[in-house]
Amino acid sequence: MAGTSTPATQALAKGKIAHRVHSYEHDSANASYGAEAVDALAGQLGLEPAQILKTLVIKTSDGKLAVAVLPVPEKLSLKAAAAALGSSKAVMAEQAEAQRSTGYVLGGISPLGQRKRLPTVIDASAANWGRVLCSAGRRGLEIDLDPADLVRLTGAVLAPITAG
């Protein structure tokens, strides 16, 4: 697929991971990146909104950055994410810090192919699906893959990290 090469898709190719890349037209006026992906792709691909994952960068109590990956419709429990990563608490990372560390822009942060590999926790619900989508590293570009491959490639821990 032309124009879909990103560090995330390159990491999948290098790891010989079966995946598909889906693109949609990103509206630059829309800052609800996850919801935009759900609206554009869920119905078209026959997916539940919970199969489309968002990637959030957090900062743990020791001041280190980490990644939390969870279904777009859900809210992150910072306390649960911190605990899963062995920390007492966490806060959302500042936008500039997240972009600098991952090498991606907000709304296009992928859990794969980051500039510096960060500790990662993926919501346990991802394992309930045969396939999930996550950012391919660019707004309007999503990777479709087996959640077990996502866990393996990111070195993530699976844990319930949603609020409520």
Residue frames as a rotation matrix with the C-alpha (Angstrom) as fourth column:
MET 1
0.585 0.811 0.000 0.00
0.811 -0.585 0.000 0.00
0.000 0.000 -1.000 0.00
ALA 2
-0.205 -0.716 0.667 1.68
0.682 -0.593 -0.427 3.20
0.702 0.368 0.610 -1.15
GLY 3
-0.231 0.031 0.972 2.24
-0.292 -0.956 -0.039 5.96
0.928 -0.293 0.230 1.37
THR 4
0.792 0.597 0.127 1.70
-0.316 0.223 0.922 3.75
0.522 -0.771 0.365 4.41
SER 5
0.180 -0.804 -0.566 5.28
0.637 0.534 -0.556 3.17
0.750 -0.260 0.608 5.48
THR 6
0.598 -0.045 0.800 5.86
-0.579 -0.715 0.393 4.37
0.554 -0.698 -0.453 9.04
PRO 7
-0.540 -0.801 0.258 8.16
-0.759 0.331 -0.561 3.15
0.364 -0.498 -0.787 11.80
ALA 8
-0.114 0.590 0.799 5.18
-0.733 0.493 -0.469 1.14
-0.671 -0.639 0.376 13.10
THR 9
0.872 0.462 -0.163 4.53
-0.439 0.590 -0.677 -0.66
-0.216 0.662 0.717 9.82
GLN 10
0.218 -0.882 -0.417 8.27
-0.665 0.179 -0.725 -1.17
0.715 0.436 -0.547 9.35
ALA 11
-0.512 -0.366 0.777 8.46
-0.848 0.361 -0.389 -2.82
-0.139 -0.858 -0.495 12.79
LEU 12
0.403 0.742 0.535 5.66
-0.538 0.665 -0.518 -5.19
-0.741 -0.079 0.667 11.78
ALA 13
0.837 -0.145 -0.528 7.35
-0.457 0.345 -0.820 -6.04
0.301 0.927 0.222 8.50
LYS 14
-0.182 -0.982 0.056 10.68
-0.803 0.115 -0.585 -6.62
0.568 -0.151 -0.809 10.25
GLY 15
-0.524 0.047 0.851 8.96
-0.710 0.528 -0.466 -8.90
-0.471 -0.848 -0.243 12.78
LYS 16
-0.894 0.223 -0.388 7.15
-0.180 0.614 0.768 -10.71
0.410 0.757 -0.509 9.94
ILE 17
-0.714 0.699 -0.040 3.81
0.165 0.113 -0.980 -9.98
-0.680 -0.706 -0.196 11.64
ALA 18
-0.545 0.631 0.552 0.65
0.785 0.153 0.600 -10.49
0.294 0.761 -0.579 9.61
HIS 19
-0.361 0.445 -0.820 -1.24
0.399 -0.721 -0.567 -7.21
-0.843 -0.532 0.083 9.46
ARG 20
-0.001 0.372 0.928 -3.26
0.958 -0.265 0.107 -4.92
0.286 0.890 -0.356 7.24
VAL 21
-0.828 -0.242 -0.506 -3.15
0.378 -0.908 -0.184 -1.15
-0.415 -0.343 0.843 7.02
HIS 22
0.124 0.919 0.373 -6.36
0.989 -0.145 0.029 0.85
0.081 0.365 -0.927 6.70
SER 23
-0.910 -0.399 -0.109 -6.52
0.405 -0.914 -0.037 4.52
-0.085 -0.078 0.993 5.89
TYR 24
0.261 0.963 0.065 -9.25
0.964 -0.257 -0.061 7.09
-0.042 0.079 -0.996 6.14
GLU 25
-0.056 -0.222 0.974 -9.47
0.441 -0.880 -0.175 10.81
0.896 0.420 0.147 5.48
HIS 26
-0.297 -0.121 -0.947 -8.39
0.946 -0.173 -0.275 12.67
-0.130 -0.977 0.166 8.61
ASP 27
0.561 0.520 0.644 -10.25
0.527 -0.824 0.207 15.92
0.638 0.223 -0.737 9.22
SER 28
-0.462 -0.887 0.023 -7.65
0.567 -0.315 -0.761 18.38
0.682 -0.338 0.649 10.53
ALA 29
-0.311 0.433 0.846 -10.40
-0.580 -0.792 0.192 20.26
0.753 -0.431 0.497 12.40
ASN 30
0.752 0.626 -0.208 -11.20
-0.279 0.588 0.759 17.11
0.597 -0.513 0.617 14.41
ALA 31
-0.265 -0.859 0.437 -9.14
-0.823 -0.035 -0.567 16.59
0.502 -0.510 -0.698 17.58
SER 32
0.319 0.412 0.854 -11.12
-0.753 0.657 -0.036 13.50
-0.575 -0.631 0.520 18.64
TYR 33
-0.360 -0.632 -0.686 -8.68
-0.931 0.288 0.223 11.20
0.057 0.720 -0.692 16.87
GLY 34
-0.938 -0.002 0.345 -9.90
-0.088 0.969 -0.232 7.90
-0.334 -0.248 -0.909 18.32
ALA 35
-0.061 0.997 0.048 -13.56
0.069 0.052 -0.996 8.67
-0.996 -0.057 -0.072 17.75
GLU 36
0.216 0.057 -0.975 -12.73
-0.879 -0.423 -0.220 9.71
-0.424 0.905 -0.042 14.20
ALA 37
-0.764 -0.553 -0.333 -11.07
-0.640 0.718 0.275 6.31
0.087 0.423 -0.902 13.58
VAL 38
-0.705 0.586 0.399 -14.08
0.209 0.710 -0.672 4.48
-0.678 -0.391 -0.623 15.05
ASP 39
0.234 0.854 -0.466 -16.51
-0.266 -0.404 -0.875 6.50
-0.935 0.328 0.133 12.91
ALA 40
0.073 -0.289 -0.955 -14.45
-0.978 -0.209 -0.012 5.94
-0.196 0.934 -0.297 9.77
LEU 41
-0.561 -0.571 -0.599 -13.58
-0.723 0.690 0.020 2.27
0.403 0.444 -0.800 10.16
ALA 42
-0.707 0.233 0.668 -15.73
-0.408 0.637 -0.654 0.28
-0.577 -0.735 -0.355 12.61
GLY 43
0.330 0.939 0.100 -18.79
-0.373 0.227 -0.900 -0.04
-0.867 0.260 0.425 10.39
GLN 44
0.440 -0.239 -0.866 -16.79
-0.896 -0.047 -0.442 -0.32
0.065 0.970 -0.234 7.18
LEU 45
-0.488 -0.765 -0.420 -14.72
-0.686 0.634 -0.357 -3.21
0.539 0.114 -0.834 8.57
GLY 46
0.395 0.738 -0.547 -17.46
-0.146 0.638 0.756 -4.87
0.907 -0.219 0.359 10.64
LEU 47
-0.556 -0.679 -0.478 -15.69
0.447 0.241 -0.862 -4.13
0.701 -0.693 0.169 13.93
GLU 48
0.599 0.601 -0.529 -16.96
0.772 -0.259 0.580 -3.21
0.212 -0.756 -0.620 17.37
PRO 49
0.724 -0.326 0.607 -15.74
-0.253 -0.945 -0.205 0.20
0.641 -0.005 -0.767 18.55
ALA 50
0.783 -0.406 0.471 -13.88
-0.467 0.117 0.877 -1.58
-0.411 -0.906 -0.098 21.40
GLN 51
0.655 -0.567 0.499 -11.66
0.671 0.740 -0.041 -3.29
-0.346 0.362 0.865 18.82
ILE 52
0.403 -0.518 0.754 -10.14
0.411 -0.633 -0.655 0.04
0.817 0.575 -0.042 17.87
LEU 53
0.430 -0.363 -0.827 -7.47
0.898 0.073 0.435 1.02
-0.097 -0.929 0.357 20.37
LYS 54
0.831 -0.241 0.502 -6.03
-0.122 -0.958 -0.259 4.37
0.543 0.153 -0.825 21.38
THR 55
0.139 -0.889 -0.437 -2.47
0.853 0.331 -0.402 4.92
0.502 -0.317 0.804 22.56
LEU 56
0.894 0.164 0.417 -1.89
-0.068 -0.870 0.488 7.27
0.443 -0.465 -0.767 25.50
VAL 57
-0.140 -0.975 -0.175 1.46
0.391 0.108 -0.914 8.29
0.910 -0.196 0.366 26.93
ILE 58
0.901 0.432 0.035 1.61
0.094 -0.272 0.958 8.56
0.423 -0.860 -0.286 30.70
LYS 59
-0.164 -0.936 0.312 4.24
-0.406 -0.224 -0.886 9.49
0.899 -0.272 -0.344 33.26
THR 60
0.418 0.278 -0.865 4.66
0.523 0.705 0.480 7.21
0.743 -0.653 0.149 36.26
SER 61
0.994 0.090 -0.065 5.52
0.102 -0.508 0.856 8.31
0.044 -0.857 -0.514 39.80
ASP 62
0.301 -0.952 -0.063 9.23
0.636 0.151 0.757 7.77
-0.711 -0.268 0.651 39.11
GLY 63
0.175 -0.162 -0.971 9.05
-0.370 -0.925 0.088 10.38
-0.912 0.344 -0.221 36.33
LYS 64
-0.841 -0.509 0.185 9.41
-0.066 0.435 0.898 7.87
-0.538 0.743 -0.399 33.49
LEU 65
-0.225 0.748 -0.624 7.16
-0.962 -0.272 0.020 7.72
-0.155 0.605 0.781 30.46
ALA 66
-0.775 0.115 0.622 5.05
0.111 0.993 -0.044 4.67
-0.622 0.035 -0.782 29.64
VAL 67
-0.761 0.522 -0.385 2.31
-0.552 -0.210 0.807 3.74
0.340 0.827 0.448 27.18
ALA 68
-0.543 0.708 0.452 -1.28
-0.072 0.497 -0.865 2.71
-0.837 -0.502 -0.219 27.89
VAL 69
-0.883 0.279 -0.379 -3.30
-0.377 0.063 0.924 1.13
0.281 0.958 0.050 25.07
LEU 70
-0.684 0.714 0.152 -7.06
0.203 0.385 -0.900 0.76
-0.701 -0.585 -0.408 25.51
PRO 71
-0.249 0.668 0.701 -10.33
0.968 0.195 0.159 0.72
-0.031 0.718 -0.695 23.57
VAL 72
-0.781 -0.061 0.621 -11.27
0.276 -0.927 0.255 4.12
0.560 0.371 0.741 22.13
PRO 73
0.149 0.935 0.322 -14.70
0.061 -0.333 0.941 4.22
0.987 -0.121 -0.106 23.86
GLU 74
0.576 0.056 -0.816 -13.16
0.752 0.355 0.555 3.68
0.321 -0.933 0.163 27.31
LYS 75
0.723 -0.379 0.578 -11.49
-0.487 -0.873 0.037 6.05
0.490 -0.308 -0.815 29.76
LEU 76
-0.058 -0.859 -0.509 -8.08
0.136 0.498 -0.856 5.27
0.989 -0.119 0.088 31.19
SER 77
0.986 0.140 -0.088 -7.71
0.096 -0.053 0.994 4.52
0.134 -0.989 -0.066 34.89
LEU 78
0.344 -0.913 0.220 -4.36
-0.556 -0.387 -0.735 6.12
0.756 0.131 -0.641 35.63
LYS 79
0.156 -0.236 0.959 -4.25
-0.950 0.231 0.211 4.28
-0.271 -0.944 -0.188 38.95
ALA 80
0.784 0.198 0.588 -4.79
-0.101 0.976 -0.194 0.87
-0.612 0.093 0.785 37.29
ALA 81
0.859 -0.512 0.008 -2.26
0.046 0.061 -0.997 1.62
0.510 0.857 0.076 34.53
ALA 82
0.186 -0.813 0.552 0.33
-0.859 -0.407 -0.310 2.72
0.476 -0.417 -0.774 37.10
ALA 83
0.324 -0.005 0.946 -0.24
-0.730 0.635 0.253 -0.42
-0.602 -0.773 0.202 39.18
ALA 84
0.961 0.080 0.265 0.11
0.097 0.799 -0.594 -2.65
-0.259 0.596 0.760 36.10
LEU 85
0.598 -0.783 0.172 3.46
0.024 -0.197 -0.980 -0.99
0.801 0.591 -0.098 35.41
GLY 86
0.178 -0.525 -0.832 4.63
0.890 0.446 -0.091 -1.38
0.419 -0.725 0.547 39.01
SER 87
-0.769 -0.402 0.497 4.19
0.224 -0.898 -0.379 2.27
0.599 -0.180 0.780 39.96
SER 88
-0.686 0.503 -0.525 2.15
0.597 -0.022 -0.802 3.93
-0.415 -0.864 -0.285 42.70
LYS 89
0.366 0.837 -0.406 0.55
0.294 -0.518 -0.803 6.53
-0.883 0.175 -0.436 40.43
ALA 90
-0.559 -0.481 0.675 0.62
0.798 -0.091 0.596 8.10
-0.225 0.872 0.434 37.01
VAL 91
0.115 0.557 -0.823 -0.43
-0.037 -0.825 -0.563 11.26
-0.993 0.095 -0.074 35.22
MET 92
0.834 0.163 0.527 -0.93
0.513 0.119 -0.850 12.01
-0.201 0.980 0.016 31.55
ALA 93
-0.255 -0.967 -0.002 2.32
0.830 -0.220 0.513 13.02
-0.497 0.129 0.858 29.87
GLU 94
0.073 0.198 -0.977 2.57
-0.228 -0.951 -0.210 16.48
-0.971 0.238 -0.025 28.37
GLN 95
0.907 0.403 0.127 1.83
0.038 0.222 -0.974 16.52
-0.420 0.888 0.186 24.65
ALA 96
0.610 -0.731 -0.305 5.29
-0.740 -0.388 -0.549 17.78
0.283 0.561 -0.778 23.63
GLU 97
-0.232 -0.705 0.670 6.98
-0.873 0.455 0.177 15.18
-0.430 -0.543 -0.721 25.84
ALA 98
0.306 0.448 0.840 4.87
-0.039 0.888 -0.459 12.36
-0.951 0.107 0.289 24.37
GLN 99
0.990 0.093 -0.111 5.61
-0.105 -0.068 -0.992 13.44
-0.099 0.993 -0.058 20.81
ARG 100
0.319 -0.946 -0.053 9.33
-0.930 -0.302 -0.207 13.89
0.180 0.116 -0.977 21.44
SER 101
-0.241 -0.432 0.869 9.70
-0.702 0.696 0.151 10.50
-0.670 -0.573 -0.471 23.11
THR 102
0.275 0.462 0.843 7.65
0.158 0.843 -0.514 8.47
-0.948 0.275 0.158 20.63
GLY 103
-0.824 -0.565 -0.040 8.56
0.091 -0.203 0.975 10.30
-0.559 0.800 0.218 17.42
TYR 104
-0.480 0.754 0.449 4.87
0.824 0.212 0.525 10.53
0.301 0.622 -0.723 16.51
VAL 105
-0.815 0.303 0.494 2.38
-0.317 -0.947 0.057 13.41
0.485 -0.110 0.868 16.53
LEU 106
-0.717 0.640 0.278 -0.61
-0.248 0.138 -0.959 13.48
-0.652 -0.756 0.060 18.85
GLY 107
0.365 0.904 -0.222 -3.45
-0.677 0.094 -0.730 11.56
-0.639 0.417 0.646 17.24
GLY 108
0.684 -0.211 -0.698 -0.94
-0.528 0.517 -0.674 9.38
0.503 0.830 0.242 15.41
ILE 109
-0.226 -0.782 0.580 1.01
-0.974 0.202 -0.107 7.88
-0.033 -0.589 -0.807 18.31
SER 110
0.484 0.287 -0.827 1.43
-0.430 0.901 0.061 4.17
0.762 0.327 0.559 17.70
PRO 111
0.792 -0.241 0.561 2.41
-0.466 0.357 0.810 1.65
-0.395 -0.903 0.170 20.35
LEU 112
0.625 -0.541 0.563 4.77
0.647 0.762 0.014 0.21
-0.437 0.355 0.826 17.72
GLY 113
0.207 -0.636 0.744 7.97
0.893 -0.187 -0.409 1.60
0.399 0.749 0.529 16.22
GLN 114
0.984 0.155 -0.084 8.44
0.176 -0.868 0.464 4.34
-0.001 -0.471 -0.882 18.77
ARG 115
0.482 -0.845 0.229 11.70
-0.446 -0.462 -0.766 6.29
0.754 0.267 -0.600 18.81
LYS 116
-0.717 -0.614 0.330 12.38
-0.600 0.302 -0.741 4.93
0.355 -0.729 -0.585 22.30
ARG 117
-0.210 0.657 -0.724 10.57
0.174 0.754 0.634 1.77
0.962 0.007 -0.273 23.39
LEU 118
-0.474 0.154 0.867 8.53
-0.783 -0.524 -0.335 2.61
0.403 -0.838 0.369 26.47
PRO 119
-0.953 0.260 0.157 7.05
0.118 0.792 -0.599 0.24
-0.280 -0.553 -0.785 29.06
THR 120
-0.629 0.742 -0.230 3.59
-0.609 -0.287 0.740 -0.62
0.483 0.605 0.632 27.78
VAL 121
-0.764 0.542 0.351 0.34
0.066 0.607 -0.792 -1.86
-0.642 -0.582 -0.499 29.26
ILE 122
-0.778 0.577 -0.246 -2.54
-0.338 -0.054 0.940 -2.98
0.529 0.815 0.237 27.04
ASP 123
-0.195 0.792 0.578 -6.05
-0.959 -0.031 -0.281 -3.29
-0.205 -0.610 0.766 28.41
ALA 124
-0.734 -0.142 0.665 -6.87
-0.224 0.974 -0.039 -6.94
-0.642 -0.177 -0.746 29.03
SER 125
0.309 0.947 0.088 -10.04
-0.151 0.140 -0.979 -6.66
-0.939 0.289 0.186 26.92
ALA 126
0.101 -0.329 -0.939 -7.89
-0.971 -0.239 -0.021 -6.57
-0.217 0.914 -0.344 23.76
ALA 127
-0.850 -0.500 0.166 -7.22
-0.474 0.863 0.174 -10.29
-0.230 0.069 -0.971 24.23
ASN 128
-0.204 0.873 0.443 -10.96
0.005 0.453 -0.891 -10.97
-0.979 -0.180 -0.097 23.75
TRP 129
0.659 0.450 -0.602 -10.76
-0.512 -0.318 -0.798 -10.10
-0.551 0.834 0.021 20.07
GLY 130
0.572 -0.433 0.696 -9.29
0.658 0.749 -0.075 -11.96
-0.489 0.501 0.714 17.11
ARG 131
-0.227 -0.626 0.746 -8.15
0.878 -0.462 -0.121 -8.65
0.420 0.628 0.655 15.67
VAL 132
0.445 0.286 -0.848 -7.70
0.639 -0.765 0.077 -5.09
-0.627 -0.577 -0.524 16.85
LEU 133
0.445 -0.319 0.837 -6.73
0.635 -0.547 -0.546 -1.82
0.632 0.774 -0.041 15.24
CYS 134
0.424 -0.362 -0.830 -4.20
0.609 -0.564 0.557 0.68
-0.670 -0.742 -0.019 16.57
SER 135
0.805 -0.129 -0.579 -2.53
-0.381 -0.860 -0.338 3.72
-0.454 0.493 -0.742 15.11
ALA 136
0.714 -0.582 0.390 -0.01
0.700 0.571 -0.429 3.07
0.027 0.579 0.815 12.38
GLY 137
-0.173 -0.856 -0.487 1.90
0.833 -0.391 0.391 6.19
-0.525 -0.338 0.781 13.35
ARG 138
-0.988 -0.034 0.153 0.05
0.116 -0.814 0.570 8.78
0.105 0.580 0.807 11.31
ARG 139
-0.427 0.895 -0.130 -3.35
-0.339 -0.291 -0.895 10.42
-0.839 -0.338 0.427 11.66
GLY 140
0.361 0.687 -0.631 -5.78
-0.877 0.020 -0.480 8.60
-0.317 0.726 0.610 9.40
LEU 141
-0.024 -0.448 -0.894 -3.76
-0.629 0.701 -0.335 5.38
0.777 0.554 -0.299 9.30
GLU 142
0.366 0.248 0.897 -4.55
-0.886 0.388 0.255 2.26
-0.285 -0.888 0.362 11.36
ILE 143
-0.668 -0.583 -0.462 -2.92
-0.646 0.763 -0.028 -1.16
0.369 0.280 -0.887 11.68
ASP 144
0.558 0.826 0.081 -5.18
-0.813 0.524 0.255 -4.23
0.169 -0.208 0.963 11.84
LEU 145
-0.374 -0.771 -0.516 -3.49
-0.533 0.634 -0.561 -7.13
0.759 0.065 -0.648 13.66
ASP 146
0.319 0.365 -0.875 -3.85
0.432 0.765 0.477 -9.97
0.843 -0.530 0.086 16.14
PRO 147
0.779 0.004 0.628 -3.76
-0.458 -0.680 0.572 -8.56
0.429 -0.733 -0.528 19.70
ALA 148
0.849 -0.521 0.085 -1.29
0.322 0.639 0.699 -11.28
-0.419 -0.566 0.710 20.75
ASP 149
0.211 -0.784 0.583 1.16
0.917 -0.048 -0.396 -9.93
0.339 0.619 0.709 18.15
LEU 150
0.440 0.002 0.898 0.65
-0.060 -0.998 0.032 -6.40
0.896 -0.068 -0.438 19.47
VAL 151
0.956 -0.071 0.285 1.43
-0.283 0.036 0.958 -7.58
-0.079 -0.997 0.015 23.02
ARG 152
0.639 -0.739 0.213 4.49
0.688 0.673 0.271 -9.53
-0.344 -0.027 0.938 21.90
LEU 153
0.190 -0.588 0.786 5.96
0.788 -0.386 -0.479 -6.77
0.585 0.711 0.390 19.72
THR 154
0.401 0.007 0.916 5.51
-0.277 -0.952 0.129 -4.06
0.873 -0.305 -0.380 22.35
GLY 155
-0.624 -0.593 -0.509 6.61
0.266 0.451 -0.852 -6.26
0.735 -0.667 -0.124 25.25
ALA 156
-0.302 0.613 0.730 3.41
-0.671 -0.681 0.294 -5.17
0.677 -0.401 0.617 26.96
VAL 157
-0.969 0.247 0.003 1.68
0.156 0.622 -0.767 -6.46
-0.192 -0.743 -0.641 30.02
LEU 158
-0.383 0.919 0.093 -2.05
0.123 -0.050 0.991 -7.13
0.915 0.391 -0.094 29.79
ALA 159
-0.825 0.179 -0.537 -4.13
0.546 0.001 -0.838 -5.70
-0.149 -0.984 -0.099 32.62
PRO 160
0.256 0.937 0.236 -7.54
0.932 -0.304 0.196 -4.12
0.256 0.170 -0.952 33.15
ILE 161
-0.694 -0.628 -0.351 -6.77
0.688 -0.723 -0.065 -0.41
-0.213 -0.287 0.934 32.86
THR 162
-0.452 0.600 0.660 -10.12
0.272 -0.612 0.743 1.18
0.850 0.515 0.113 32.06
ALA 163
-0.958 0.193 0.213 -12.07
-0.281 -0.477 -0.833 3.32
-0.060 -0.857 0.511 34.50
GLY 164
-0.212 0.972 0.099 -15.46
-0.947 -0.180 -0.267 2.06
-0.242 -0.150 0.959 35.54
